[in-house]
């Protein structure tokens, strides 16, 4: 189950500061994992390995 930042300003700020991007390896981060990390304050997920 994916956590959502909800009304927590801190979680939304953390989400805004996340390493996701529109290109490169971090473009492939899973949104659910990034939301979980923002909501719980855990480390950001690692990009998947390239083939």
N, C-alpha and C positions, 0 to 999 in steps of 0.2 A: 504494500500500500504506500502511496506517495503522500508525504506531508505537504501541506500548502502553507505559505507564509502567513495566511490569514490577515488579521489586522495588525500584526506586529511590525511596527516601523523598523525595528532593528533587523528583522528577517528580510524585509523588502530591500533595505539598504545593502545588506549582505548579498542578496540576489543581484542587485544592480552592480555590485563590485565583483561579481563572479567572473571566472576566466572564459566564459563562453564567447564565441566570436562568430562572424559570418563566413570566415574562411580559415583554412589551416586545420591542424589536428584538433583544436578545441571546438571547431564547428561540429564535430561528431559526438560531443558530450550528450548524454541522454538527459532530456529536460527533467524527467522525474528524479533522477539522481541529483541534479543541481538543486532542484526545489527542496529535496530532503536535506541536503547539506546546508542550505540557507536557513531552513526552518529549525534545524537542530544544532547549528553551529559546529558541525563536524567538518573534517577536511574535504576539499573539493575532489570530485572523482577524477581519475586519470583518463586521458583520451584513450580510445581503443588502439591497439597496435595495428600498424599498417601491414598489409600482406606483401 
